[in-house]
Amino acid sequence: MNRQSWLLLFPYLLLAPHLARGSDSAPAPEPSFFLDKERGWFWREVEPEPKKSEKVKPVEEAKAQSPPITQSEPAKPELPPLSAEWFRKNLERYRDKAIDDPTSENVAAYYYLQRVMMDKAQRFTDVARHVVMSDPLLDENTRRPIATFAVNEANHLAGLASAQALTAIAQKAGILFFFRSDCHYCHIQAPLLALLEKRFGFKIYAVSLDGKPMPGGLYADFHTDQGQAHLLGVVSTPALFLMKPPNDLVPLSQGVLSLDDLSGRIILAAKESGWIDEAVFEASRGQRLMPAILPPPWAMTAEVMSNPVEMIDVLQRQAGYPASEPLQIPVLRSP
C-alpha cells in the first residue's frame, strides 16, 4: 500500500473506537470493506432468510390426529351353566385348578363336572340312536348292512353286480393301452389286462411308444404310436384309457393298477359318462340306491335354518317325499 492510501485510512482508524461506543440501542453497522477486506468484493451476497415461525395446527387437523373415542362394548350375556358351550370354555379351568391345587374339593368338583358332561353325552347318544333307527334316510343300515354276516353277503352281491356291469360295459367300450418295451410296470400290468379281456370280454388296443413288442409275447399285434400319446397327454406308462366308439375317450390311469382298482375305475368312468345308470353303480358297491339329500342353497333360507321342524321338512322333500305325506321322526322326550 502506498503512502497516500495510508494517509486516507489513518483518520478513520482514529474515529473507529468512538463510533463503536455509540448508542447501545442502535444496531451495529456492517464492517467496512477496509476492516474486512479478506472476503473480497462480494457485491451480490445473499442475506440469510429469516426463520419461519411454526404454525399452529388447525383444530380440525388436531382432532383428526387425536385417537378416536371408543365406546365400551356391551357385556356379553353369560353362558347357560352346564351347557355345551359352557363346558368348552370352563371345564379346562376346573381341571387346571384341580391340578395346581389338588384339594379334595377341587378334584371332586372337576370329576363331578366331567360326570355331568358324560351323562349329557349319553343322553344325546340314546336320542340319536332312536332318531336314526326311526328314519331310513338317516339309518346307514338301510343303505348297506352293518352286521358282519350281512356285510359278507353284501360283498358277494357287489362282486356279482360288478361282473355284470363290466360285461355290459365291455360290449360298448374297449381299453386303450400305451406301453414301452423297456417299461417294467407295463410288463406286470399287461397280464391283468389280459385277464380283464378274458373274463369280461374287453378289447385291448395296445400301442407301443418305442415301436418294440412287449417281452413275453403279450399283445404281439400292437400298434406303433403315431402321435396319439402326445395328443392324449401321456407322460407315464402304462397309460390306460376307456374308449367307446366313435368319440368317447375317458382316462383311467397313468400307472399300475390292481384288478380291483381297474375294475372300479372302469365302472365309475362308465357311470360318469352315462353308459350305466346309478342303480347299477350302487349295486356294484354293495349298496342300495337311496335318495340323496342335496338341497339347493335357495331352499335353505335363514327362516328355515332357524326352525328345526321346518328344516327337516324341507330336507325330506328334497329327498323325494311328497308334501302331503312327509316322513315324520319320532322324538324322545328328555326327562
C-alpha positions in Angstrom: 0.0 0.0 0.0 1.4 3.5 -0.9 1.8 6.4 1.3 -1.3 8.2 0.0 -3.5 5.3 0.9 -2.2 5.2 4.5 -3.0 8.9 4.9 -6.6 8.3 3.8 -7.0 5.4 6.2 -5.4 7.0 9.3 -8.3 9.4 10.2 -10.8 6.5 10.1 -8.7 4.4 12.4 -8.8 7.2 14.9 -12.6 7.6 14.8 -13.4 3.9 14.8 -13.3 3.4 18.6 -15.6 6.4 19.2 -18.1 5.1 16.7 -18.1 1.7 18.3 -19.1 3.3 21.7 -22.2 4.8 20.3 -25.7 4.2 21.5 -26.4 0.6 22.6 -29.8 0.6 21.1 -28.6 1.3 17.6 -27.7 -1.7 15.5 -24.1 -2.3 14.8 -23.1 -1.3 11.3 -21.7 -3.8 8.9 -17.9 -3.8 9.0 -16.3 -1.7 6.3 -14.5 -3.3 3.5 -11.3 -1.9 4.8 -11.7 -3.9 8.0 -13.0 -7.0 6.3 -11.1 -6.9 3.0 -10.1 -10.6 3.2 -13.7 -11.6 1.9 -13.1 -9.6 -1.3 -15.7 -7.7 -3.3 -18.9 -9.6 -2.6 -21.3 -7.2 -4.2 -24.1 -9.9 -4.6 -24.0 -11.5 -1.1 -27.3 -13.3 -0.2 -28.7 -12.4 3.1 -29.9 -15.3 5.2 -33.7 -15.9 5.2 -35.5 -15.1 8.4 -36.6 -18.2 10.4 -40.2 -19.1 9.8 -42.3 -19.4 12.9 -44.0 -22.7 13.4 -47.7 -22.6 12.6 -50.3 -23.9 15.0 -52.1 -26.9 13.6 -55.8 -26.2 12.8 -58.3 -27.6 15.2 -59.7 -30.0 12.7 -56.3 -31.5 12.0 -55.6 -31.9 15.7 -58.9 -33.6 16.1 -58.2 -35.9 13.2 -54.9 -36.9 14.7 -56.3 -37.5 18.1 -57.2 -41.1 18.9 -60.9 -41.8 18.4 -63.0 -42.3 21.5 -64.1 -45.9 21.5 -67.4 -46.8 23.1 -67.3 -49.7 25.5 -68.8 -52.9 24.0 -71.9 -54.2 25.6 -71.2 -57.0 28.0 -71.7 -60.5 26.6 -74.5 -62.5 28.1 -73.4 -65.2 30.5 -73.4 -68.7 29.2 -76.0 -71.1 30.5 -74.4 -73.1 33.2 -73.5 -76.7 32.3 -74.3 -76.1 28.6 -72.1 -77.5 25.9 -70.5 -74.1 25.2 -70.1 -73.6 29.0 -68.2 -76.9 29.2 -66.0 -75.9 26.2 -64.9 -72.7 27.9 -64.8 -73.7 31.6 -64.1 -77.4 32.1 -60.3 -77.0 31.5 -60.2 -74.2 34.1 -61.6 -76.6 36.7 -59.2 -79.3 35.6 -56.2 -76.9 35.8 -57.4 -75.7 39.3 -57.5 -79.3 40.5 -54.0 -80.0 39.1 -52.5 -76.8 40.6 -54.3 -77.1 43.9 -55.3 -80.8 44.3 -57.5 -80.4 47.3 -60.4 -82.9 47.8 -62.9 -80.2 46.9 -61.2 -79.1 43.7 -60.6 -82.6 42.4 -64.2 -83.7 43.3 -65.6 -80.6 41.6 -63.7 -81.4 38.4 -64.8 -85.0 38.3 -68.4 -84.1 39.1 -68.4 -81.7 36.1 -66.9 -84.4 34.0 -69.6 -86.8 35.1 -72.3 -84.3 34.1 -70.7 -83.9 30.7 -70.6 -87.7 30.2 -74.2 -88.1 31.2 -75.3 -85.4 28.7 -73.3 -87.2 26.0 -75.0 -90.5 26.9 -78.4 -88.9 26.8 -77.6 -87.4 23.3 -76.4 -90.8 22.1 -79.6 -92.6 23.2 -81.8 -90.0 21.5 -79.6 -90.1 18.4 -79.9 -93.9 18.1 -83.7 -93.6 18.4 -83.9 -90.9 15.7 -81.6 -92.7 13.3 -83.3 -96.1 13.6 -86.7 -94.5 13.1 -85.7 -92.7 9.9 -84.5 -94.7 6.8 -82.9 -91.5 5.4 -80.6 -91.4 8.4 -80.0 -95.1 9.1 -76.9 -96.2 7.2 -78.0 -99.8 7.7 -80.7 -99.1 5.1 -78.0 -98.3 2.5 -75.6 -101.1 3.5 -75.9 -103.7 6.2 -73.8 -103.3 9.3 -73.8 -106.8 10.8 -70.8 -108.9 9.9 -72.6 -111.8 8.3 -74.7 -109.4 6.2 -71.6 -107.5 5.1 -70.2 -110.7 3.7 -73.3 -111.2 1.7 -73.3 -107.6 0.6 -69.7 -108.0 -0.7 -70.7 -111.2 -2.6 -73.6 -109.4 -4.2 -71.4 -106.5 -5.0 -69.0 -108.8 -6.8 -71.8 -110.3 -8.9 -73.1 -106.8 -9.8 -69.6 -105.6 -10.7 -69.1 -108.6 -13.0 -72.4 -107.9 -14.7 -71.6 -104.2 -15.1 -68.2 -104.9 -16.5 -69.6 -107.4 -19.0 -72.2 -104.8 -20.1 -69.5 -102.1 -20.4 -67.2 -104.4 -22.4 -69.9 -104.7 -25.1 -69.8 -100.9 -25.6 -66.2 -99.9 -24.9 -62.6 -101.1 -25.1 -59.3 -100.2 -23.3 -56.5 -98.3 -25.0 -53.1 -99.4 -23.5 -49.9 -97.4 -24.1 -46.7 -99.2 -23.2 -43.0 -99.3 -23.7 -40.9 -102.4 -24.3 -38.5 -101.4 -21.5 -41.2 -100.4 -19.0 -41.2 -103.0 -16.2 -44.5 -101.7 -14.9 -46.1 -102.3 -18.3 -44.8 -105.9 -18.1 -46.8 -106.5 -14.8 -49.9 -104.5 -16.0 -50.3 -106.5 -19.2 -51.3 -109.9 -17.6 -54.1 -108.1 -15.6 -55.4 -106.6 -18.8 -55.3 -110.0 -20.5 -57.4 -111.4 -17.5 -59.8 -108.5 -17.8 -60.1 -109.3 -21.5 -60.7 -113.0 -21.0 -63.1 -112.7 -18.0 -65.4 -109.8 -19.2 -64.7 -109.6 -23.0 -62.9 -106.2 -23.1 -61.0 -105.5 -26.3 -57.5 -104.2 -25.5 -55.9 -101.9 -28.1 -52.1 -102.0 -27.4 -49.9 -99.1 -28.6 -46.1 -99.2 -28.3 -44.4 -95.9 -27.7 -41.0 -97.1 -28.8 -42.2 -99.3 -31.7 -41.0 -102.5 -30.0 -43.0 -105.5 -28.7 -43.5 -106.4 -25.1 -41.5 -109.3 -23.7 -43.5 -112.4 -23.1 -45.5 -112.4 -26.3 -48.5 -110.5 -24.9 -50.2 -108.1 -27.4 -47.9 -109.1 -30.2 -50.4 -107.4 -32.6 -49.6 -104.0 -31.1 -49.7 -100.7 -33.0 -46.9 -98.1 -33.1 -47.6 -94.7 -31.7 -48.1 -92.1 -34.4 -48.5 -89.1 -32.1 -51.7 -90.3 -30.3 -49.9 -90.4 -26.9 -48.9 -86.8 -27.2 -52.4 -85.7 -28.1 -53.8 -87.6 -25.1 -51.2 -86.2 -22.7 -49.4 -89.4 -21.9 -46.4 -88.7 -19.7 -46.0 -92.1 -18.0 -46.6 -95.8 -18.8 -48.6 -97.9 -18.5 -51.3 -95.4 -19.6 -54.9 -96.7 -19.8 -57.9 -95.1 -21.4 -61.5 -96.3 -21.7 -62.8 -95.6 -25.2 -66.2 -96.0 -26.7 -66.6 -95.5 -30.4 -66.9 -93.2 -32.1 -65.7 -90.3 -30.0 -65.8 -91.1 -26.2 -62.4 -91.4 -24.5 -62.1 -91.4 -20.7 -58.6 -91.6 -18.9 -58.3 -94.4 -16.4 -54.7 -94.2 -15.1 -51.1 -93.5 -16.0 -49.6 -96.0 -13.7 -50.1 -99.6 -12.5 -53.5 -100.6 -11.2 -54.6 -103.8 -9.4 -57.5 -105.7 -11.0 -60.0 -104.4 -8.3 -58.9 -100.8 -8.8 -59.0 -101.0 -12.5 -62.5 -102.6 -12.4 -63.7 -99.9 -10.0 -62.4 -97.1 -12.2 -64.0 -98.6 -15.3 -67.4 -98.8 -13.6 -67.0 -95.2 -12.2 -66.0 -93.8 -15.6 -68.9 -95.6 -17.3 -71.3 -94.1 -14.7 -70.0 -90.6 -15.1 -70.2 -91.0 -18.9 -73.8 -92.1 -18.7 -73.2 -95.7 -20.0 -74.7 -97.3 -16.9 -77.3 -96.0 -14.5 -77.0 -95.0 -10.8 -78.7 -98.2 -9.6 -76.1 -100.5 -11.3 -73.3 -98.4 -10.0 -74.6 -98.5 -6.4 -75.1 -102.3 -6.7 -71.5 -102.8 -7.7 -70.5 -101.2 -4.4 -72.8 -103.4 -2.4 -75.2 -100.5 -1.5 -78.9 -99.9 -2.1 -79.9 -96.9 -4.1 -81.0 -94.2 -1.7 -82.2 -90.7 -2.4 -79.5 -88.0 -1.9 -80.3 -85.1 0.4 -78.6 -82.3 -1.6 -80.9 -79.2 -1.3 -80.2 -76.1 -3.4 -78.9 -73.1 -1.5 -82.1 -71.1 -2.2 -84.2 -73.7 -0.3 -82.3 -73.3 2.9 -83.3 -69.7 3.9 -82.5 -68.2 7.3 -86.1 -68.8 8.5 -85.8 -72.4 7.5 -82.5 -72.9 9.3 -83.8 -71.3 12.5 -86.7 -73.7 12.7 -85.7 -77.4 13.1 -89.1 -78.8 12.2 -89.3 -76.7 9.0 -85.7 -77.5 8.1 -86.4 -81.3 8.5 -89.5 -80.9 6.3 -87.5 -79.2 3.5 -84.8 -81.8 3.6 -87.3 -84.6 3.4 -89.0 -83.0 0.4 -85.6 -82.7 -1.3 -85.2 -86.5 -0.8 -88.4 -87.1 -2.7 -91.1 -87.4 -0.1 -94.4 -85.8 -1.2 -95.6 -82.7 0.6 -98.9 -84.4 1.6 -97.1 -87.3 3.3 -93.9 -86.0 5.0 -91.8 -88.5 6.8 -92.2 -88.0 10.5 -89.5 -88.6 13.0 -90.5 -89.8 16.5 -88.9 -87.7 19.2 -87.9 -88.9 22.6 -88.7 -86.5 25.4 -85.8 -85.9 27.7 -86.6 -86.3 31.4 
